[in-house]
Amino acid sequence: MSNLKKILINKKTCKSVWLMRQAGRYLPEFKKIRSQNKNFIELCLNSKLCSELTLQPIKRFDVDSAIIFSDILMVPYALGQEVKFIKNYGPELSKFNFKNFKENDEKKFTKKLKNIYEAIKITRENLDKDKSLISFIGAPWTLLIYMLKLKNDKNEISLSKLNDKNLKIDQIISDLNKYLCIHIKKQIDAGADVVQIFDSWAGLIPEKDINNYCFLPNLEIVKFCKNLGIPNICFPKGIRDRYKEFKEIVKPDCISLDSEINPVWAKKNLKNVVIQGGLDPKILFRPDDEIFKAATKYIQTFKDTPYIFNLGHGLLPETDPDKVDKLIKFYRNFNG
Ligand code: 1CP
């Protein structure tokens, strides 16, 4: 088994828990800082505040890992696109310009992100040694969704855009991969222990393109990580039973399940890999007994395999932090 098991599974309890999107959105202590910092990109470039936001869920819930407060869209930002976060709508990027994109270089790129690396450094200094610090990137396809505005409000892909050869999608993916690997290395050098690769929109890729737009770019990034001994977690959300193929081709150290994947199917079909997550974040809107029942299914199913307890996607903004606390305590005290 990979070094991920050593790093992510709490050495004292042999259990591990953290939650996707655990910092931010639903936490009152985040909302307070956010209300004083209207520009989200500027907030993501404020090393001290990012470090403070990263540590908020650790202080509140004592989870085993911290995920650095940042955003996957900091990469398109550093590559020259203007990024705005519009209230009740989401991210909006300025029009992609291929010529400008090609004018980027490593030095320019890392200079724009240097405050993220500083945030990681400060966080590592203030984080308990027993806890992991997780860095992350968006996989190329998921970034392209935003960079090229590939989907509409109903989460449907524009096939005419996707098939437009003038867009040079293959070239953009290959260049993005190069910059993403640079960003991973910089985050690890700054003190992060692990990288999670979010392919949150992988489920929107047409079947025939999944190899080119999901498996291969993720494989290239995972190979890069393995060459440098960087523990890696892949999250190819929404690809249903192609999780099996993904695991066999990409071979990440850890694979994060979305909520559509049946845990029993995953146990049977995803072997020799650390499994993470799966629990539907919407369950936290239900009464406690339903939450505990759903959590038990995952804990029981994976009790004999390395498993990181987590959700199948990020915590939703309307989540009650007390429910999160109860869920984590339930997991910690579980004896079954
Ligand atoms: O308006 C606000 O207050 C900003 C809300 C917010 C926050 C707190 C956004 C805008 N991004 C973040 C931080 C963030 N983004 C983190 C760190 C917090 C944590 O996880 O603890 C991480 C890991 C991300 C990653 C991210 N950003 C993803 C991949 C994970 C996922 O949920 O699928 C994606 C797709 C984004 C894009 C993004 N950023 C923000 C929004 C509203 C969106 C669109 C997707 C969404 O609605 O979540």
Residues whose N, C-alpha, C, O or C-beta is under 5 A from the ligand:
A	BS01	1CP	M20 R21 Q22 A23 G24 R25 R34 I67 I68 F69 S70 D71 I72 F85 G90 P91 F198 S200 G314
